[in-house]
Amino acid sequence: MTSPSDQCSWSVESTDHASQAGEDGARTSNSFRKEFPRYLITGSLVIAGLASLACAVTSDQFMDCIGPVLGNLLIPITLMTLVAFHNHEKNEQRPEDVEVQQQLGRVCHLLGEAHSHLLFAIRGTYEGHEVLACLKTVIYQPPMPPFTGVSHTYDVYDVRLRCPRRGRKWCLSSKPPSMTGEPLEWEIVARPKSARDRLAAAGLVQAIPANFETRPGIRPTITYLPTGGWLKYEEPPGRIPDVESLRTHLDILVSIRRLDVFSQS
């Protein structure tokens, strides 16, 4: 359990979501119209009306007159509409988004006093290594019939530790023995076989505590990404862990970081 002094406060603007949602809590299509600047609509109608009146009074060819006027008017209206829409989407936060940020705020102190917050991520250091932890949304679409065209959206918990940018990509894939949360079994996935043997000899699997557990039904993976220079622990589908779970994940990544598992062969 963390004390209040261990928690990192997260400043979140309060939003009246009740006025933006129906009885079932789903946001309705009226929320943008309610917050859209009324002066923009009113001003545009007034200018268009004056332009029409001027062309009707002063010109024998109404369409030749009104066309260029409305065309020039359309450009600023479009720009102002795009800016208003962007600001609305930027400032509006769903309750579940606020919850994710608050969850990150409860564990962020593990990444040092100089850590920083992104939208759904925190960046800092752990035992001298750069760390990035986040909750990201993934859209998965099965490639083969009969599921083609059917997509699934879910959240993935992802924590990364900076490591050397060299060698081949490899992965530690977990195999939960049951749905009751017993310790996981791990398999090294790498090519060629000589690389897999070298990783095994380096003690890659042994770097994970034998009693390491996760939530029932979750199959975490640990992946080395040489292009970006990251060692990644990932839980799909996932959620932001508590402090002790995040500390355990970081300790595992640090233990692997100390091994000879980043060579070129």
C-alpha positions as CSV (number, residue, x, y, z in Angstrom):
1,M,0.0,0.0,0.0
2,T,1.3,3.4,-0.9
3,S,1.2,6.4,1.4
4,P,0.0,9.8,0.2
5,S,3.6,11.0,0.2
6,D,4.4,8.3,-2.4
7,Q,1.8,9.4,-4.8
8,C,2.4,11.8,-7.6
9,S,-0.4,14.3,-8.0
10,W,-2.0,14.6,-11.5
11,S,-3.6,17.9,-12.5
12,V,-6.8,17.1,-14.4
13,E,-9.3,19.7,-15.5
14,S,-12.8,18.8,-14.3
15,T,-15.3,18.1,-17.0
16,D,-19.1,18.0,-16.8
17,H,-19.5,14.7,-18.5
18,A,-23.2,14.5,-17.4
19,S,-24.1,17.2,-19.9
20,Q,-22.2,15.4,-22.6
21,A,-23.7,11.9,-22.1
22,G,-27.0,10.1,-22.4
23,E,-28.5,8.1,-19.6
24,D,-26.3,5.1,-20.4
25,G,-23.2,7.2,-20.0
26,A,-22.3,7.2,-23.7
27,R,-21.2,10.5,-25.2
28,T,-23.8,11.9,-27.6
29,S,-23.2,13.7,-30.9
30,N,-24.6,16.9,-29.4
31,S,-21.6,17.6,-27.1
32,F,-19.6,19.4,-29.8
33,R,-22.6,21.4,-31.0
34,K,-23.2,22.6,-27.4
35,E,-19.6,23.8,-27.0
36,F,-19.1,25.1,-30.6
37,P,-18.6,28.9,-30.6
38,R,-22.0,30.3,-31.3
39,Y,-20.5,33.6,-32.4
40,L,-18.8,31.8,-35.3
41,I,-22.0,30.5,-36.7
42,T,-23.9,33.8,-36.1
43,G,-21.1,35.9,-37.6
44,S,-20.8,33.7,-40.6
45,L,-24.6,34.0,-41.3
46,V,-24.5,37.8,-40.8
47,I,-21.6,38.2,-43.3
48,A,-23.2,35.9,-45.8
49,G,-26.5,37.8,-45.5
50,L,-24.8,41.2,-46.0
51,A,-22.9,39.8,-49.0
52,S,-26.1,38.6,-50.5
53,L,-27.8,41.9,-50.0
54,A,-25.0,43.9,-51.4
55,C,-24.8,41.7,-54.6
56,A,-28.6,41.9,-55.0
57,V,-28.6,45.7,-54.8
58,T,-25.5,46.6,-56.7
59,S,-25.1,43.9,-59.4
60,D,-27.1,42.7,-62.3
61,Q,-25.3,39.4,-62.2
62,F,-26.0,38.1,-58.7
63,M,-24.2,34.7,-59.1
64,D,-21.0,36.3,-60.5
65,C,-21.0,38.7,-57.5
66,I,-21.9,36.3,-54.7
67,G,-19.6,33.5,-55.8
68,P,-16.2,35.1,-55.1
69,V,-17.5,36.7,-51.9
70,L,-18.7,33.4,-50.4
71,G,-15.6,31.6,-51.6
72,N,-13.4,34.1,-49.7
73,L,-15.6,33.7,-46.7
74,L,-15.5,29.9,-46.7
75,I,-11.7,29.8,-46.1
76,P,-11.6,31.6,-42.7
77,I,-14.8,29.8,-41.6
78,T,-13.2,26.4,-42.4
79,L,-10.0,27.3,-40.6
80,M,-11.9,28.6,-37.5
81,T,-14.1,25.5,-37.5
82,L,-11.0,23.2,-37.6
83,V,-9.3,25.1,-34.8
84,A,-12.5,25.0,-32.6
85,F,-12.9,21.3,-33.2
86,H,-9.2,20.6,-32.4
87,N,-9.4,22.6,-29.2
88,H,-12.6,20.8,-28.2
89,E,-11.1,17.3,-28.7
90,K,-7.9,18.3,-26.9
91,N,-9.7,19.7,-23.8
92,E,-12.3,17.0,-23.5
93,Q,-11.4,14.1,-21.3
94,R,-13.4,10.9,-20.9
95,P,-13.8,9.6,-17.3
96,E,-11.8,6.5,-18.2
97,D,-9.0,8.6,-19.5
98,V,-8.9,10.5,-16.3
99,E,-8.8,7.2,-14.4
100,V,-5.7,6.0,-16.4
101,Q,-3.9,9.3,-15.6
102,Q,-4.7,8.9,-12.0
103,Q,-3.4,5.3,-12.0
104,L,-0.2,6.5,-13.6
105,G,0.0,9.2,-10.9
106,R,0.0,6.6,-8.2
107,V,3.0,4.7,-9.5
108,C,5.1,7.5,-11.2
109,H,7.3,8.1,-8.1
110,L,9.2,4.9,-9.0
111,L,10.7,6.7,-12.0
112,G,12.4,9.3,-9.9
113,E,11.7,12.9,-9.0
114,A,12.6,14.2,-12.5
115,H,10.0,12.0,-14.2
116,S,7.6,13.5,-16.7
117,H,4.0,12.8,-17.7
118,L,2.7,12.4,-21.2
119,L,-1.0,11.8,-22.1
120,F,-1.2,8.1,-21.1
121,A,2.5,7.5,-20.2
122,I,5.2,8.4,-17.8
123,R,8.9,8.7,-18.5
124,G,11.8,8.7,-16.1
125,T,14.6,6.6,-14.7
126,Y,15.0,3.4,-12.7
127,E,18.3,2.4,-11.3
128,G,20.0,4.7,-13.8
129,H,18.1,3.4,-16.8
130,E,15.6,5.4,-18.9
131,V,12.1,4.0,-18.6
132,L,8.9,4.6,-20.4
133,A,5.6,3.1,-19.1
134,C,2.2,3.6,-20.8
135,L,-1.2,2.2,-21.5
136,K,-1.8,2.1,-25.3
137,T,-4.9,1.1,-27.3
138,V,-4.4,-1.5,-29.9
139,I,-6.8,-2.4,-32.8
140,Y,-6.4,-6.0,-33.9
141,Q,-7.9,-7.3,-37.1
142,P,-7.6,-11.1,-37.9
143,P,-6.0,-11.5,-41.3
144,M,-7.8,-14.7,-42.4
145,P,-11.4,-15.5,-43.2
146,P,-14.0,-15.8,-41.8
147,F,-12.9,-13.0,-39.4
148,T,-11.7,-10.5,-42.1
149,G,-13.2,-7.1,-41.4
150,V,-13.9,-7.9,-37.7
151,S,-11.6,-5.9,-35.5
152,H,-11.0,-5.9,-31.7
153,T,-9.9,-3.0,-29.6
154,Y,-8.1,-3.5,-26.3
155,D,-5.6,-1.8,-24.0
156,V,-2.0,-3.0,-23.7
157,Y,0.2,-2.2,-20.7
158,D,3.7,-1.5,-21.9
159,V,6.8,-0.7,-19.8
160,R,10.2,-0.2,-21.5
161,L,13.8,0.0,-20.3
162,R,16.6,1.5,-22.4
163,C,19.2,-1.0,-23.6
164,P,21.9,-1.2,-26.3
165,R,20.9,-1.0,-30.0
166,R,22.6,-4.0,-31.4
167,G,21.9,-7.7,-32.1
168,R,18.8,-9.5,-33.2
169,K,15.3,-9.2,-32.0
170,W,14.1,-11.8,-29.6
171,C,11.2,-12.5,-27.4
172,L,10.3,-14.3,-24.1
173,S,6.8,-15.7,-24.5
174,S,4.8,-16.8,-21.4
175,K,2.7,-19.9,-21.1
176,P,0.3,-19.7,-18.1
177,P,-0.3,-23.3,-16.9
178,S,-3.9,-22.5,-15.9
179,M,-6.3,-19.6,-15.3
180,T,-5.7,-19.5,-11.6
181,G,-2.6,-17.3,-11.6
182,E,0.2,-19.8,-10.9
183,P,3.8,-18.9,-11.9
184,L,4.3,-18.6,-15.6
185,E,6.4,-20.8,-17.9
186,W,8.6,-19.0,-20.4
187,E,9.9,-19.9,-23.9
188,I,12.6,-18.1,-25.8
189,V,11.6,-17.1,-29.3
190,A,14.6,-16.3,-31.5
191,R,16.2,-17.1,-34.9
192,P,18.3,-18.9,-35.7
193,K,18.5,-21.7,-33.3
194,S,22.0,-20.8,-32.4
195,A,20.8,-17.4,-31.1
196,R,18.1,-19.1,-29.0
197,D,20.7,-21.5,-27.5
198,R,23.0,-18.6,-26.7
199,L,20.2,-16.7,-25.0
200,A,19.3,-19.7,-22.9
201,A,23.0,-20.2,-22.0
202,A,23.2,-16.6,-20.9
203,G,20.4,-17.2,-18.3
204,L,17.6,-15.3,-19.9
205,V,14.8,-17.4,-18.5
206,Q,16.5,-17.6,-15.1
207,A,16.5,-13.8,-14.9
208,I,12.7,-14.0,-14.2
209,P,11.9,-15.1,-10.6
210,A,10.5,-18.6,-10.4
211,N,7.5,-17.4,-8.4
212,F,6.6,-14.5,-10.7
213,E,2.9,-14.3,-11.2
214,T,0.4,-12.1,-13.0
215,R,-3.3,-11.9,-13.3
216,P,-5.2,-15.0,-14.4
217,G,-5.5,-15.4,-18.1
218,I,-2.8,-12.8,-18.9
219,R,0.1,-13.8,-21.1
220,P,2.9,-11.2,-20.8
221,T,5.8,-11.0,-23.2
222,I,9.3,-9.6,-22.9
223,T,10.8,-8.4,-26.1
224,Y,14.1,-7.0,-27.1
225,L,13.7,-4.2,-29.8
226,P,17.2,-3.5,-31.2
227,T,16.0,-0.8,-33.6
228,G,14.6,1.4,-30.9
229,G,17.0,0.3,-28.2
230,W,14.3,-0.9,-25.8
231,L,13.7,-3.9,-23.6
232,K,9.9,-4.2,-23.3
233,Y,7.5,-5.9,-20.9
234,E,4.0,-6.1,-22.2
235,E,0.6,-7.4,-21.0
236,P,-2.2,-7.6,-23.6
237,P,-4.9,-6.9,-22.6
238,G,-3.6,-4.9,-19.7
239,R,-4.1,-2.2,-17.1
240,I,-1.8,0.0,-15.1
241,P,-0.3,-2.1,-12.3
242,D,0.0,-1.3,-8.7
243,V,3.3,0.0,-7.3
244,E,4.7,-3.4,-6.3
245,S,3.8,-5.0,-9.6
246,L,5.5,-2.2,-11.6
247,R,8.6,-2.5,-9.4
248,T,8.7,-6.2,-10.1
249,H,8.5,-5.7,-13.8
250,L,11.2,-3.1,-13.7
251,D,13.5,-5.4,-11.6
252,I,13.0,-8.1,-14.2
253,L,14.0,-5.8,-17.0
254,V,17.0,-4.6,-15.1
255,S,18.1,-8.2,-14.4
256,I,17.9,-9.0,-18.1
257,R,19.7,-5.8,-19.0
258,R,22.7,-7.0,-17.0
259,L,23.0,-10.2,-19.0
260,D,25.0,-10.8,-22.3
261,V,21.9,-10.9,-24.4
262,F,22.5,-8.0,-26.8
263,S,25.4,-9.3,-28.9
264,Q,25.4,-9.4,-32.7
265,S,25.5,-13.2,-33.2
